[in-house]
Structures are given as C-alpha cells and as structure tokens.
Amino acid sequence: MSTTSIIKSVFFNAPRETVWEFLTDKDKLGIWYHPAESDLVEGQDYSLYRLDEAGEKVPQITGRVLEMKVPWRLVTTFVIGPFQGQETTITWILEEAAGGTRLVLTHEGIAEVMGDGAMHLLMALDHGWDKHLGDLRSQTSS
C-alpha cells in the first residue's frame, strides 16, 4: 500500500447490515454521500451524481463494483473529473465492534493517477471523506 493511500477508521452505533445498506442502496447513498443511479451490484458500473443549478443530473463519481461480500467487504473503483478517466480503488471493510460497527476505508491510487499534482487532490479527498463519513455516522446512529 502506498504512503499516499487515504485510510479512515470510523465507528458507528449501528450493526454492519445497517452501515452496509448506506454504502450500497441508491436511496441511502444520496442521504450521506451522492445520489446513485442504481443500487451497487458486484460486477456492474455505478454512477453517483449531483444536481446542477437547473436541476439536471451531473455525474460526480463513476466506477465499477469489483467485490461485494455482504456485509463486510466492498471494493469499488472511483473516478472523478481530475483523474481524466483513470481509476483509483476504494476498499470498505466493516467489522463488528462493541455492539456496533467499525468501518475502515482505504482509498488507493490517487498519487499514481495524479502524478506530481497529487497532494492538492489528496488533501481535498481526505477532507471530503471526513465530511462524508461524519454524515454517514449521523445517519446511522441508533
């Protein structure tokens, strides 16, 4: 694993199955992250979007679901505009922890895709994951 991988560890007062639903269900993804065109399905492409000023859907994140082991491991590719079509990889691991769930997110490949300009985007994505995971925590609290 590269020293430029983003690694986040977050605890949730919710069972793994609940957290899993928020990672893979199109409607729940839109509550804490970005709305999805469809539920995430292993082996299929996915698209997350935002709405522009006119209310039109604009692709925000695209990728492919590489692996789904319900409810403990999800691996996807992750492509955003600055990557110019190149893929990075996100691995989500959900573990039982003290009556709740520990989620470990690992986002790899950013520096390899971005080259010399990687630090600015690493910092932006690191901050973005903090915000999104905080939003996920507030949505899954029991």
RADA-V53399 format. One record per residue. RES is the residue in one letter. SS is DSSP state (hx for helix, st for strand, lp for the rest). PSI is psi as a letter, one per 30 degrees, with the letter a starting at -180 (NA if undefined). Layout:
res=RES ss=SS psi=PSI
res=RES ss=SS psi=PSI
This chain:
res=M ss=lp psi=k
res=S ss=lp psi=l
res=T ss=lp psi=f
res=T ss=lp psi=g
res=S ss=lp psi=k
res=I ss=st psi=k
res=I ss=st psi=k
res=K ss=st psi=k
res=S ss=st psi=k
res=V ss=st psi=k
res=F ss=st psi=k
res=F ss=st psi=k
res=N ss=lp psi=i
res=A ss=lp psi=l
res=P ss=lp psi=l
res=R ss=hx psi=e
res=E ss=hx psi=e
res=T ss=hx psi=e
res=V ss=hx psi=e
res=W ss=hx psi=e
res=E ss=hx psi=e
res=F ss=hx psi=f
res=L ss=hx psi=f
res=T ss=hx psi=f
res=D ss=lp psi=k
res=K ss=hx psi=e
res=D ss=hx psi=e
res=K ss=hx psi=e
res=L ss=hx psi=e
res=G ss=hx psi=f
res=I ss=hx psi=e
res=W ss=hx psi=f
res=Y ss=lp psi=c
res=H ss=lp psi=k
res=P ss=st psi=k
res=A ss=st psi=l
res=E ss=lp psi=e
res=S ss=lp psi=l
res=D ss=lp psi=l
res=L ss=lp psi=k
res=V ss=lp psi=k
res=E ss=lp psi=k
res=G ss=lp psi=f
res=Q ss=lp psi=l
res=D ss=st psi=l
res=Y ss=st psi=l
res=S ss=st psi=k
res=L ss=st psi=k
res=Y ss=st psi=l
res=R ss=st psi=l
res=L ss=st psi=k
res=D ss=lp psi=a
res=E ss=lp psi=f
res=A ss=lp psi=g
res=G ss=lp psi=g
res=E ss=lp psi=k
res=K ss=st psi=k
res=V ss=st psi=k
res=P ss=st psi=k
res=Q ss=st psi=e
res=I ss=st psi=k
res=T ss=st psi=l
res=G ss=st psi=a
res=R ss=st psi=k
res=V ss=st psi=j
res=L ss=st psi=e
res=E ss=st psi=k
res=M ss=st psi=j
res=K ss=st psi=j
res=V ss=lp psi=k
res=P ss=lp psi=h
res=W ss=lp psi=f
res=R ss=st psi=k
res=L ss=st psi=k
res=V ss=st psi=k
res=T ss=st psi=l
res=T ss=st psi=l
res=F ss=st psi=j
res=V ss=st psi=k
res=I ss=lp psi=l
res=G ss=hx psi=e
res=P ss=hx psi=f
res=F ss=hx psi=f
res=Q ss=lp psi=h
res=G ss=lp psi=f
res=Q ss=lp psi=k
res=E ss=lp psi=k
res=T ss=st psi=l
res=T ss=st psi=k
res=I ss=st psi=k
res=T ss=st psi=k
res=W ss=st psi=k
res=I ss=st psi=k
res=L ss=st psi=k
res=E ss=st psi=k
res=E ss=st psi=k
res=A ss=st psi=j
res=A ss=lp psi=h
res=G ss=lp psi=g
res=G ss=st psi=b
res=T ss=st psi=k
res=R ss=st psi=k
res=L ss=st psi=k
res=V ss=st psi=j
res=L ss=st psi=k
res=T ss=st psi=j
res=H ss=st psi=j
res=E ss=st psi=l
res=G ss=lp psi=f
res=I ss=hx psi=e
res=A ss=hx psi=e
res=E ss=hx psi=e
res=V ss=hx psi=e
res=M ss=hx psi=f
res=G ss=hx psi=b
res=D ss=hx psi=f
res=G ss=hx psi=g
res=A ss=hx psi=e
res=M ss=hx psi=e
res=H ss=hx psi=e
res=L ss=hx psi=e
res=L ss=hx psi=e
res=M ss=hx psi=e
res=A ss=hx psi=e
res=L ss=hx psi=e
res=D ss=hx psi=e
res=H ss=hx psi=e
res=G ss=hx psi=e
res=W ss=hx psi=e
res=D ss=hx psi=e
res=K ss=hx psi=e
res=H ss=hx psi=e
res=L ss=hx psi=e
res=G ss=hx psi=e
res=D ss=hx psi=e
res=L ss=hx psi=e
res=R ss=hx psi=e
res=S ss=hx psi=f
res=Q ss=hx psi=f
res=T ss=hx psi=f
res=S ss=lp psi=k
res=S ss=lp psi=NA
